[in-house]
Amino acid sequence: DPLRINELKTFLDAAQADEVHLVVSLTSSPRSLNRVVEAFAPLGVSRLLITKLDEVDSFGLLVNVMSRVNKSLSYVTYGQDVPEDLTPGQSARLAGLVLGETPLSGMKHSVLRREA
Protein backbone atom coordinates (compact mmCIF):
# COMPACT_ATOMS: atom_id res chain seq x y z
CA ASP A 1 0.00 0.00 0.00
CA PRO A 2 1.84 3.12 -1.21
CA LEU A 3 -0.02 5.33 1.27
CA ARG A 4 1.25 3.27 4.22
CA ILE A 5 4.77 3.22 2.79
CA ASN A 6 4.68 7.03 2.57
CA GLU A 7 3.42 7.27 6.15
CA LEU A 8 6.23 5.00 7.31
CA LYS A 9 8.78 7.03 5.34
CA THR A 10 7.54 10.22 7.03
CA PHE A 11 7.93 8.54 10.42
CA LEU A 12 11.45 7.29 9.64
CA ASP A 13 12.48 10.68 8.28
CA ALA A 14 11.23 12.39 11.45
CA ALA A 15 13.03 9.82 13.61
CA GLN A 16 16.26 10.41 11.65
CA ALA A 17 16.98 6.69 11.71
CA ASP A 18 20.64 5.75 11.36
CA GLU A 19 19.72 2.41 9.83
CA VAL A 20 16.57 0.90 8.38
CA HIS A 21 16.36 -2.88 8.59
CA LEU A 22 13.92 -4.72 6.36
CA VAL A 23 12.76 -7.99 7.93
CA VAL A 24 11.90 -10.73 5.44
CA SER A 25 11.06 -14.40 5.83
CA LEU A 26 13.10 -16.96 3.92
CA THR A 27 9.92 -19.06 3.63
CA SER A 28 8.45 -16.52 1.19
CA SER A 29 8.53 -17.22 -2.52
CA PRO A 30 11.21 -15.47 -4.59
CA ARG A 31 8.49 -13.48 -6.33
CA SER A 32 7.01 -12.33 -3.01
CA LEU A 33 10.42 -11.37 -1.66
CA ASN A 34 11.15 -9.31 -4.76
CA ARG A 35 7.83 -7.51 -4.40
CA VAL A 36 8.49 -6.76 -0.72
CA VAL A 37 11.96 -5.43 -1.45
CA GLU A 38 10.65 -3.21 -4.24
CA ALA A 39 7.71 -1.97 -2.17
CA PHE A 40 9.91 -0.95 0.76
CA ALA A 41 12.76 0.52 -1.33
CA PRO A 42 11.50 4.12 -0.88
CA LEU A 43 12.20 3.80 2.85
CA GLY A 44 15.95 3.77 2.28
CA VAL A 45 16.49 0.25 3.56
CA SER A 46 20.11 -0.07 4.67
CA ARG A 47 20.21 -3.64 6.01
CA LEU A 48 18.32 -6.93 5.88
CA LEU A 49 17.24 -9.21 8.70
CA ILE A 50 16.23 -12.62 7.38
CA THR A 51 14.01 -14.88 9.47
CA LYS A 52 12.98 -18.54 9.52
CA LEU A 53 16.17 -20.18 8.29
CA ASP A 54 15.05 -23.22 10.27
CA GLU A 55 11.93 -23.62 8.11
CA VAL A 56 13.57 -24.05 4.69
CA ASP A 57 15.21 -27.04 3.03
CA SER A 58 17.62 -25.03 0.90
CA PHE A 59 19.43 -21.75 1.44
CA GLY A 60 19.88 -20.77 -2.21
CA LEU A 61 17.11 -18.20 -1.91
CA LEU A 62 19.27 -16.42 0.65
CA VAL A 63 21.86 -15.75 -2.05
CA ASN A 64 19.17 -14.55 -4.46
CA VAL A 65 17.67 -12.16 -1.92
CA MET A 66 21.03 -10.73 -0.93
CA SER A 67 22.13 -10.16 -4.53
CA ARG A 68 18.78 -8.62 -5.46
CA VAL A 69 18.72 -6.19 -2.55
CA ASN A 70 22.44 -5.43 -2.56
CA LYS A 71 22.36 -4.52 1.14
CA SER A 72 24.28 -5.78 4.14
CA LEU A 73 22.79 -8.56 6.20
CA SER A 74 22.40 -7.56 9.82
CA TYR A 75 20.93 -10.65 11.50
CA VAL A 76 19.27 -13.97 10.80
CA THR A 77 16.89 -16.03 12.89
CA TYR A 78 16.83 -19.82 12.91
CA GLY A 79 14.30 -20.85 15.54
CA GLN A 80 11.36 -19.92 17.71
CA ASP A 81 13.30 -18.64 20.71
CA VAL A 82 14.11 -14.98 20.29
CA PRO A 83 16.51 -13.55 21.23
CA GLU A 84 18.45 -16.82 21.62
CA ASP A 85 17.90 -17.79 17.97
CA LEU A 86 18.93 -14.39 16.60
CA THR A 87 22.50 -14.22 15.37
CA PRO A 88 24.60 -11.78 13.35
CA GLY A 89 24.50 -12.46 9.62
CA GLN A 90 28.12 -13.47 9.12
CA SER A 91 29.01 -14.20 5.52
CA ALA A 92 31.30 -17.17 6.27
CA ARG A 93 28.61 -19.00 8.26
CA LEU A 94 25.94 -18.24 5.69
CA ALA A 95 28.16 -19.38 2.83
CA GLY A 96 28.65 -22.65 4.72
CA LEU A 97 24.88 -23.07 4.98
CA VAL A 98 24.34 -22.40 1.29
CA LEU A 99 27.10 -24.83 0.30
CA GLY A 100 25.86 -27.47 2.74
CA GLU A 101 29.11 -27.38 4.70
CA THR A 102 27.69 -25.93 7.91
CA PRO A 103 24.65 -27.39 9.68
CA LEU A 104 22.03 -24.98 10.93
CA SER A 105 23.05 -25.95 14.45
CA GLY A 106 26.36 -24.24 13.67
CA MET A 107 24.51 -20.92 13.73
CA LYS A 108 23.80 -21.18 17.44
CA HIS A 109 26.17 -18.46 18.54
CA SER A 110 23.72 -15.74 19.43
CA VAL A 111 25.10 -12.50 20.79
CA LEU A 112 21.84 -11.90 22.63
CA ARG A 113 21.02 -13.85 25.78
CA ARG A 114 18.11 -13.81 28.18
CA GLU A 115 18.98 -13.18 31.78
CA ALA A 116 18.32 -16.16 34.07
Secondary structure, DSSP 8 states (H G I E B T S, - for coil): -HHHHHHHHHHHHHHT-S--EEEEETTS-HHHHHHHHHHHGGG---EEEEE-GGG-S--HHHHHHHHHH--EEEEEE-SSSTTTTEEE--HHHHHHHHTT-S-GGGG---S-----
